[in-house]
Amino acid sequence: MGKLLLALAIGLVGAVLVHIAVIQAMPQVASNNAWERLSELGKMYDVVRVQPLATEGRSAAAAGTPLQQGTFAFVDPAFITASCRFSLAKGPVQLSAEQRSATFWSASIYDSQGDNLYSINDRAAVDDTFDLLVGTRDEIIDLKANSDPQSEADDTTIPVELDLGEGYMTIRALVDEESKRPEVDAFIRSLKCEPVDTDSAQATTVRQG
Amino acid sequence: MRLTLLVALAIAVALSLGGWSARWAVEQSADVGTVTVGPWVANPFAGAPDADPYSRARLAKVGNLTLGIGEGILFRAEVDDSGRPLRRECNYAIAGTTPPARVFSLVPYTPNGALIEPAVGRPGWLTSNNLMRHEDNSFRIGIGPQAHAGNWLATSGHGPLILALALYDTPAAASSGVASLVLPGITLEGCSRG
């Protein structure tokens, strides 16, 4: 009897350990987290649209498939939301938009577990332009050392030092009036999410100079 | 033989109880780390690296895209000022002011986060940029399936309703003072039958 109680007590202590282990491991092993769901939408460096999950009603076609591709719960319909996944393993990444947005936008960078590491919006950006150079500390330093200092005068690029391997970016641009939707849409379409080739970066700065 | 049985029992208890309690805790811990302002509930640390482990586990399971800490803060309301659950077929009035923010949006969702879309041509969401306001900058928004004069947010259908108030680019997102914020109240104005 005493041994049975001891076994149960050990089992209870073990249960506490299993509980803690499961909770801590969940962000790493979850198969339905934002990273996994974004990777179903497109390849690495692809800019994908994030749509709000729709109910029955206007878009009845969506009924029956509650989790169709590209839809996320609690996405704000007042914004056009886009996202892309990137990796810093082989070098820094340039996240940029060629066009400027007429409306408010806000962007965030997350690691693959969904932890928010960096945020920026149009007021904080240089010249209202979305232009981020994301890399690890060493990558940023390398790139700065190789770039032409003269071309930095009209440079809107903001270097972002992040200590991560893989991550994703989300950007939301406000559509406060339907008449602005084409403009905001063009801003989101001009988004680029591409790895910086250190050699070609040098080449372009030479050409500009 | 008896020892083997006892060891097996201990392991079985550890795995089953531990696994079940972890699952239960993630499902039930929705209130961990949240801040409540009247009927509005926010989780300012959602998605932050220093969020509590239960919030992180829940986020990984749900797979939502969170709003970055510096981007803004999302408040959700499931009940009105007197604690009654919000319903899609009822009419509500939201009145008051919000903390300073560049933009805020007010959007109706179902409990699983799907957008409630009213009939074509009706306003399915509102942003602060096109609200009509009183002279003291406060506002009043009518919510419900029946049209309201002034600001109107249309809902449709039947069932529970979640209102999401997202404040973007706001000092309120700095989590220190979230609980002391003043947010608009939600009052029931009557329900339509059928």
Interface residues (C-beta under 8 A of the other chain):
Chain A: K3 L4 L6 A7 L8 I10 G11 L12 V13 G14 A15 V16 L17 V18 H19 A21 V22 I23 Q24 M26 P27 A30 N32 N33 A34 E36 R37 V50 P52 L53 A54 T55 E56 G57 R58 S59 P66 F72 A73 F74 V75 D76 P77 A78 F79 T81 S83 F104 S106 S108 I109 Y110 Q113 G114 D115 N116 L117 Y118 S119 I120 N121 R123 T170 R172 L174 D176 E177
Chain B: R2 L6 V7 L9 A10 I11 A12 V13 A14 L15 S16 L17 G18 G19 S21 A22 R23 A25 V26 G47 A48 P49 A51 P53 Y54 R56 A57 L59 A60 K61 V62 G63 N64 L65 T66 L67 G68 I69 G70 E71 G72 L74 R102 V103 S105 V107 Y109 T110 N112 G113 A114 L115 I116 E117 P118 A119 V120 G124 W125 L126 T127 N129 N130 S156 G157 A164 A166 Y168 D169
